[in-house]
């Protein structure tokens, strides 16, 4: 049974990644913005598993069929495929926000860097909390039959049904656009968009949003961040928006030995001896980590 689920996850992700690659190739035909940096100049970013329950698996981009169980603080980067089992759930903190997977969810991290987060949801349930979206940054969610641009910081939920193929987008906070053959469909706070079909997908927008256990858990996770207690593998920051980040002295780090390694443009880079690092500012945290 587990092997069958993994094979189904692989098929759904491969089909979805192909769709994202085709979309990206078409997008390259458009002229870039004058102030947009070359793609190679954009720094990559790694998220981390900040919370999880049940079974959680990851397949790296160079070994897409080799699913391995992962756990707390495991790094997640561009190209990774993530699958939460039926009884699972997980939160990935990517610095500018979090994306949270419900049970039986297949997700591909299409791109994660300093300017863009792009996810492909093959099936399942995902809540995206966008906390920071500066000028020039983008947040996009693709599904097998929808392309969704998240336009403002906010709270969004995406549900994807494999059969029949359908996508639901719920905007609790923020604003989103759904790209359709007929044009863009705006979705505002308190609205739900239902996108049905493949080649000629149409969207039906109505007022109202549903709430279930995934939303309740997501709200609990939000309260952890709103209380100003952020826990990571390299550092704990309390009340980061009001904390002066000017110290360069060695400090003990819970669970990992490390130190503040210096100051850069008003922010502090924290380096952990295990190899993970965090660049902190008053607005976002940027995680980077090399996997062996």
TORKOL-4160 file (C-alpha; in steps of 0.2 Angstrom, whole numbers, padded with zeros to 4 digits, m for minus):
292
<pt num="1" X="0000" Y="0000" Z="0000"/>
<pt num="2" X="0014" Y="0012" Z="0004"/>
<pt num="3" X="0023" Y="0008" Z="m0012"/>
<pt num="4" X="0007" Y="0011" Z="m0022"/>
<pt num="5" X="0005" Y="0028" Z="m0014"/>
<pt num="6" X="0023" Y="0033" Z="m0017"/>
<pt num="7" X="0021" Y="0028" Z="m0035"/>
<pt num="8" X="0005" Y="0038" Z="m0037"/>
<pt num="9" X="0014" Y="0053" Z="m0029"/>
<pt num="10" X="0029" Y="0051" Z="m0041"/>
<pt num="11" X="0017" Y="0051" Z="m0056"/>
<pt num="12" X="0007" Y="0066" Z="m0050"/>
<pt num="13" X="0023" Y="0076" Z="m0047"/>
<pt num="14" X="0031" Y="0071" Z="m0063"/>
<pt num="15" X="0016" Y="0077" Z="m0073"/>
<pt num="16" X="0015" Y="0093" Z="m0063"/>
<pt num="17" X="0033" Y="0097" Z="m0065"/>
<pt num="18" X="0032" Y="0095" Z="m0083"/>
<pt num="19" X="0018" Y="0107" Z="m0084"/>
<pt num="20" X="0028" Y="0120" Z="m0073"/>
<pt num="21" X="0043" Y="0118" Z="m0085"/>
<pt num="22" X="0032" Y="0121" Z="m0100"/>
<pt num="23" X="0025" Y="0137" Z="m0092"/>
<pt num="24" X="0042" Y="0143" Z="m0087"/>
<pt num="25" X="0048" Y="0141" Z="m0105"/>
<pt num="26" X="0034" Y="0151" Z="m0112"/>
<pt num="27" X="0037" Y="0164" Z="m0099"/>
<pt num="28" X="0055" Y="0166" Z="m0104"/>
<pt num="29" X="0049" Y="0173" Z="m0121"/>
<pt num="30" X="0043" Y="0189" Z="m0112"/>
<pt num="31" X="0056" Y="0203" Z="m0109"/>
<pt num="32" X="0062" Y="0204" Z="m0091"/>
<pt num="33" X="0059" Y="0220" Z="m0081"/>
<pt num="34" X="0073" Y="0232" Z="m0083"/>
<pt num="35" X="0079" Y="0231" Z="m0065"/>
<pt num="36" X="0077" Y="0212" Z="m0063"/>
<pt num="37" X="0093" Y="0204" Z="m0060"/>
<pt num="38" X="0099" Y="0189" Z="m0070"/>
<pt num="39" X="0092" Y="0173" Z="m0064"/>
<pt num="40" X="0110" Y="0167" Z="m0059"/>
<pt num="41" X="0112" Y="0182" Z="m0048"/>
<pt num="42" X="0098" Y="0178" Z="m0037"/>
<pt num="43" X="0103" Y="0170" Z="m0021"/>
<pt num="44" X="0095" Y="0153" Z="m0018"/>
<pt num="45" X="0086" Y="0150" Z="m0001"/>
<pt num="46" X="0082" Y="0135" Z="0009"/>
<pt num="47" X="0067" Y="0132" Z="0020"/>
<pt num="48" X="0066" Y="0120" Z="0034"/>
<pt num="49" X="0054" Y="0109" Z="0042"/>
<pt num="50" X="0048" Y="0119" Z="0057"/>
<pt num="51" X="0034" Y="0107" Z="0063"/>
<pt num="52" X="0027" Y="0090" Z="0058"/>
<pt num="53" X="0017" Y="0076" Z="0063"/>
<pt num="54" X="0014" Y="0059" Z="0056"/>
<pt num="55" X="0025" Y="0053" Z="0041"/>
<pt num="56" X="0034" Y="0065" Z="0030"/>
<pt num="57" X="0045" Y="0061" Z="0015"/>
<pt num="58" X="0056" Y="0071" Z="0003"/>
<pt num="59" X="0064" Y="0066" Z="m0014"/>
<pt num="60" X="0078" Y="0077" Z="m0020"/>
<pt num="61" X="0077" Y="0084" Z="m0038"/>
<pt num="62" X="0091" Y="0072" Z="m0044"/>
<pt num="63" X="0083" Y="0057" Z="m0037"/>
<pt num="64" X="0065" Y="0060" Z="m0039"/>
<pt num="65" X="0060" Y="0042" Z="m0036"/>
<pt num="66" X="0070" Y="0040" Z="m0020"/>
<pt num="67" X="0058" Y="0045" Z="m0006"/>
<pt num="68" X="0066" Y="0046" Z="0011"/>
<pt num="69" X="0058" Y="0050" Z="0028"/>
<pt num="70" X="0063" Y="0067" Z="0035"/>
<pt num="71" X="0059" Y="0076" Z="0051"/>
<pt num="72" X="0061" Y="0092" Z="0061"/>
<pt num="73" X="0074" Y="0105" Z="0054"/>
<pt num="74" X="0077" Y="0096" Z="0038"/>
<pt num="75" X="0081" Y="0108" Z="0024"/>
<pt num="76" X="0069" Y="0110" Z="0009"/>
<pt num="77" X="0076" Y="0119" Z="m0007"/>
<pt num="78" X="0071" Y="0122" Z="m0025"/>
<pt num="79" X="0068" Y="0106" Z="m0034"/>
<pt num="80" X="0063" Y="0096" Z="m0019"/>
<pt num="81" X="0047" Y="0085" Z="m0019"/>
<pt num="82" X="0038" Y="0084" Z="m0002"/>
<pt num="83" X="0024" Y="0071" Z="0002"/>
<pt num="84" X="0015" Y="0070" Z="0018"/>
<pt num="85" X="0006" Y="0054" Z="0022"/>
<pt num="86" X="m0013" Y="0053" Z="0025"/>
<pt num="87" X="m0010" Y="0055" Z="0044"/>
<pt num="88" X="0003" Y="0068" Z="0042"/>
<pt num="89" X="0005" Y="0087" Z="0042"/>
<pt num="90" X="0020" Y="0098" Z="0041"/>
<pt num="91" X="0026" Y="0116" Z="0041"/>
<pt num="92" X="0040" Y="0123" Z="0031"/>
<pt num="93" X="0047" Y="0140" Z="0036"/>
<pt num="94" X="0055" Y="0148" Z="0021"/>
<pt num="95" X="0060" Y="0165" Z="0029"/>
<pt num="96" X="0047" Y="0176" Z="0021"/>
<pt num="97" X="0033" Y="0165" Z="0027"/>
<pt num="98" X="0027" Y="0147" Z="0029"/>
<pt num="99" X="0018" Y="0134" Z="0019"/>
<pt num="100" X="0009" Y="0120" Z="0028"/>
<pt num="101" X="0004" Y="0103" Z="0021"/>
<pt num="102" X="m0011" Y="0093" Z="0026"/>
<pt num="103" X="m0013" Y="0074" Z="0025"/>
<pt num="104" X="m0010" Y="0065" Z="0009"/>
<pt num="105" X="m0002" Y="0080" Z="0000"/>
<pt num="106" X="0011" Y="0080" Z="m0014"/>
<pt num="107" X="0020" Y="0096" Z="m0017"/>
<pt num="108" X="0035" Y="0101" Z="m0028"/>
<pt num="109" X="0046" Y="0116" Z="m0023"/>
<pt num="110" X="0048" Y="0124" Z="m0041"/>
<pt num="111" X="0058" Y="0139" Z="m0035"/>
<pt num="112" X="0064" Y="0146" Z="m0019"/>
<pt num="113" X="0076" Y="0160" Z="m0019"/>
<pt num="114" X="0078" Y="0178" Z="m0012"/>
<pt num="115" X="0065" Y="0185" Z="m0025"/>
<pt num="116" X="0052" Y="0171" Z="m0028"/>
<pt num="117" X="0043" Y="0156" Z="m0020"/>
<pt num="118" X="0034" Y="0145" Z="m0032"/>
<pt num="119" X="0026" Y="0129" Z="m0027"/>
<pt num="120" X="0017" Y="0116" Z="m0037"/>
<pt num="121" X="0003" Y="0106" Z="m0028"/>
<pt num="122" X="0000" Y="0090" Z="m0037"/>
<pt num="123" X="m0014" Y="0085" Z="m0025"/>
<pt num="124" X="m0019" Y="0088" Z="m0007"/>
<pt num="125" X="m0021" Y="0103" Z="0005"/>
<pt num="126" X="m0009" Y="0117" Z="0007"/>
<pt num="127" X="m0010" Y="0133" Z="0018"/>
<pt num="128" X="0002" Y="0147" Z="0013"/>
<pt num="129" X="0006" Y="0161" Z="0025"/>
<pt num="130" X="0015" Y="0175" Z="0016"/>
<pt num="131" X="0022" Y="0187" Z="0029"/>
<pt num="132" X="0034" Y="0197" Z="0018"/>
<pt num="133" X="0032" Y="0202" Z="m0001"/>
<pt num="134" X="0043" Y="0216" Z="m0005"/>
<pt num="135" X="0043" Y="0225" Z="m0022"/>
<pt num="136" X="0051" Y="0214" Z="m0035"/>
<pt num="137" X="0047" Y="0198" Z="m0025"/>
<pt num="138" X="0033" Y="0185" Z="m0031"/>
<pt num="139" X="0024" Y="0171" Z="m0024"/>
<pt num="140" X="0015" Y="0159" Z="m0035"/>
<pt num="141" X="0006" Y="0142" Z="m0033"/>
<pt num="142" X="0003" Y="0131" Z="m0048"/>
<pt num="143" X="m0009" Y="0116" Z="m0049"/>
<pt num="144" X="m0013" Y="0104" Z="m0063"/>
<pt num="145" X="m0026" Y="0116" Z="m0069"/>
<pt num="146" X="m0023" Y="0133" Z="m0062"/>
<pt num="147" X="m0009" Y="0146" Z="m0060"/>
<pt num="148" X="m0011" Y="0157" Z="m0045"/>
<pt num="149" X="m0002" Y="0173" Z="m0041"/>
<pt num="150" X="m0002" Y="0178" Z="m0022"/>
<pt num="151" X="m0002" Y="0197" Z="m0024"/>
<pt num="152" X="0000" Y="0203" Z="m0005"/>
<pt num="153" X="0005" Y="0196" Z="0011"/>
<pt num="154" X="m0009" Y="0186" Z="0018"/>
<pt num="155" X="m0016" Y="0169" Z="0022"/>
<pt num="156" X="m0021" Y="0157" Z="0007"/>
<pt num="157" X="m0027" Y="0139" Z="0006"/>
<pt num="158" X="m0026" Y="0128" Z="m0009"/>
<pt num="159" X="m0035" Y="0112" Z="m0011"/>
<pt num="160" X="m0032" Y="0100" Z="m0026"/>
<pt num="161" X="m0043" Y="0085" Z="m0030"/>
<pt num="162" X="m0035" Y="0072" Z="m0042"/>
<pt num="163" X="m0051" Y="0065" Z="m0049"/>
<pt num="164" X="m0061" Y="0075" Z="m0055"/>
<pt num="165" X="m0047" Y="0087" Z="m0058"/>
<pt num="166" X="m0052" Y="0103" Z="m0048"/>
<pt num="167" X="m0043" Y="0117" Z="m0038"/>
<pt num="168" X="m0050" Y="0127" Z="m0024"/>
<pt num="169" X="m0042" Y="0143" Z="m0018"/>
<pt num="170" X="m0047" Y="0151" Z="m0002"/>
<pt num="171" X="m0041" Y="0169" Z="0002"/>
<pt num="172" X="m0043" Y="0173" Z="0021"/>
<pt num="173" X="m0031" Y="0188" Z="0020"/>
<pt num="174" X="m0022" Y="0196" Z="0005"/>
<pt num="175" X="m0027" Y="0195" Z="m0013"/>
<pt num="176" X="m0024" Y="0183" Z="m0027"/>
<pt num="177" X="m0026" Y="0182" Z="m0046"/>
<pt num="178" X="m0030" Y="0166" Z="m0055"/>
<pt num="179" X="m0024" Y="0165" Z="m0073"/>
<pt num="180" X="m0037" Y="0157" Z="m0085"/>
<pt num="181" X="m0038" Y="0156" Z="m0104"/>
<pt num="182" X="m0051" Y="0170" Z="m0103"/>
<pt num="183" X="m0040" Y="0181" Z="m0092"/>
<pt num="184" X="m0036" Y="0185" Z="m0074"/>
<pt num="185" X="m0049" Y="0181" Z="m0060"/>
<pt num="186" X="m0047" Y="0191" Z="m0045"/>
<pt num="187" X="m0050" Y="0183" Z="m0028"/>
<pt num="188" X="m0052" Y="0194" Z="m0013"/>
<pt num="189" X="m0052" Y="0191" Z="0006"/>
<pt num="190" X="m0066" Y="0180" Z="0012"/>
<pt num="191" X="m0069" Y="0173" Z="m0005"/>
<pt num="192" X="m0067" Y="0155" Z="m0012"/>
<pt num="193" X="m0063" Y="0151" Z="m0031"/>
<pt num="194" X="m0067" Y="0134" Z="m0038"/>
<pt num="195" X="m0057" Y="0130" Z="m0054"/>
<pt num="196" X="m0063" Y="0115" Z="m0064"/>
<pt num="197" X="m0057" Y="0107" Z="m0080"/>
<pt num="198" X="m0040" Y="0106" Z="m0088"/>
<pt num="199" X="m0039" Y="0114" Z="m0106"/>
<pt num="200" X="m0053" Y="0126" Z="m0104"/>
<pt num="201" X="m0053" Y="0129" Z="m0085"/>
<pt num="202" X="m0066" Y="0141" Z="m0078"/>
<pt num="203" X="m0067" Y="0149" Z="m0061"/>
<pt num="204" X="m0082" Y="0151" Z="m0050"/>
<pt num="205" X="m0080" Y="0164" Z="m0036"/>
<pt num="206" X="m0091" Y="0164" Z="m0021"/>
<pt num="207" X="m0091" Y="0173" Z="m0004"/>
<pt num="208" X="m0086" Y="0162" Z="0011"/>
<pt num="209" X="m0072" Y="0150" Z="0016"/>
<pt num="210" X="m0072" Y="0133" Z="0025"/>
<pt num="211" X="m0063" Y="0129" Z="0041"/>
<pt num="212" X="m0056" Y="0112" Z="0046"/>
<pt num="213" X="m0043" Y="0104" Z="0057"/>
<pt num="214" X="m0029" Y="0110" Z="0045"/>
<pt num="215" X="m0035" Y="0128" Z="0047"/>
<pt num="216" X="m0035" Y="0126" Z="0066"/>
<pt num="217" X="m0018" Y="0119" Z="0067"/>
<pt num="218" X="m0012" Y="0133" Z="0055"/>
<pt num="219" X="m0019" Y="0146" Z="0066"/>
<pt num="220" X="m0010" Y="0138" Z="0081"/>
<pt num="221" X="0006" Y="0139" Z="0071"/>
<pt num="222" X="0003" Y="0158" Z="0067"/>
<pt num="223" X="0000" Y="0162" Z="0085"/>
<pt num="224" X="0018" Y="0154" Z="0089"/>
<pt num="225" X="0025" Y="0167" Z="0077"/>
<pt num="226" X="0014" Y="0181" Z="0082"/>
<pt num="227" X="0020" Y="0179" Z="0100"/>
<pt num="228" X="0037" Y="0183" Z="0094"/>
<pt num="229" X="0045" Y="0166" Z="0098"/>
<pt num="230" X="0054" Y="0159" Z="0083"/>
<pt num="231" X="0063" Y="0143" Z="0085"/>
<pt num="232" X="0076" Y="0137" Z="0072"/>
<pt num="233" X="0091" Y="0125" Z="0072"/>
<pt num="234" X="0103" Y="0140" Z="0074"/>
<pt num="235" X="0095" Y="0153" Z="0084"/>
<pt num="236" X="0080" Y="0158" Z="0095"/>
<pt num="237" X="0074" Y="0176" Z="0092"/>
<pt num="238" X="0061" Y="0184" Z="0104"/>
<pt num="239" X="0052" Y="0200" Z="0098"/>
<pt num="240" X="0063" Y="0201" Z="0083"/>
<pt num="241" X="0055" Y="0217" Z="0077"/>
<pt num="242" X="0061" Y="0227" Z="0092"/>
<pt num="243" X="0077" Y="0217" Z="0096"/>
<pt num="244" X="0093" Y="0227" Z="0092"/>
<pt num="245" X="0103" Y="0215" Z="0081"/>
<pt num="246" X="0120" Y="0222" Z="0084"/>
<pt num="247" X="0129" Y="0209" Z="0095"/>
<pt num="248" X="0144" Y="0200" Z="0088"/>
<pt num="249" X="0148" Y="0190" Z="0103"/>
<pt num="250" X="0147" Y="0171" Z="0105"/>
<pt num="251" X="0130" Y="0165" Z="0112"/>
<pt num="252" X="0124" Y="0148" Z="0116"/>
<pt num="253" X="0111" Y="0141" Z="0104"/>
<pt num="254" X="0098" Y="0129" Z="0109"/>
<pt num="255" X="0101" Y="0112" Z="0102"/>
<pt num="256" X="0115" Y="0118" Z="0091"/>
<pt num="257" X="0132" Y="0126" Z="0095"/>
<pt num="258" X="0135" Y="0142" Z="0086"/>
<pt num="259" X="0138" Y="0160" Z="0086"/>
<pt num="260" X="0133" Y="0177" Z="0079"/>
<pt num="261" X="0146" Y="0179" Z="0065"/>
<pt num="262" X="0145" Y="0197" Z="0061"/>
<pt num="263" X="0134" Y="0212" Z="0056"/>
<pt num="264" X="0128" Y="0215" Z="0037"/>
<pt num="265" X="0118" Y="0230" Z="0032"/>
<pt num="266" X="0109" Y="0231" Z="0049"/>
<pt num="267" X="0106" Y="0212" Z="0050"/>
<pt num="268" X="0116" Y="0198" Z="0059"/>
<pt num="269" X="0122" Y="0182" Z="0051"/>
<pt num="270" X="0121" Y="0168" Z="0064"/>
<pt num="271" X="0132" Y="0153" Z="0060"/>
<pt num="272" X="0129" Y="0136" Z="0067"/>
<pt num="273" X="0144" Y="0124" Z="0069"/>
<pt num="274" X="0133" Y="0110" Z="0061"/>
<pt num="275" X="0133" Y="0120" Z="0044"/>
<pt num="276" X="0116" Y="0129" Z="0044"/>
<pt num="277" X="0115" Y="0148" Z="0045"/>
<pt num="278" X="0102" Y="0161" Z="0046"/>
<pt num="279" X="0103" Y="0180" Z="0041"/>
<pt num="280" X="0091" Y="0189" Z="0052"/>
<pt num="281" X="0084" Y="0206" Z="0049"/>
<pt num="282" X="0069" Y="0215" Z="0057"/>
<pt num="283" X="0057" Y="0208" Z="0043"/>
<pt num="284" X="0063" Y="0191" Z="0037"/>
<pt num="285" X="0074" Y="0176" Z="0040"/>
<pt num="286" X="0084" Y="0168" Z="0026"/>
<pt num="287" X="0089" Y="0151" Z="0029"/>
<pt num="288" X="0103" Y="0142" Z="0020"/>
<pt num="289" X="0111" Y="0125" Z="0022"/>
<pt num="290" X="0121" Y="0113" Z="0012"/>
<pt num="291" X="0116" Y="0095" Z="0013"/>
<pt num="292" X="0129" Y="0082" Z="0012"/>
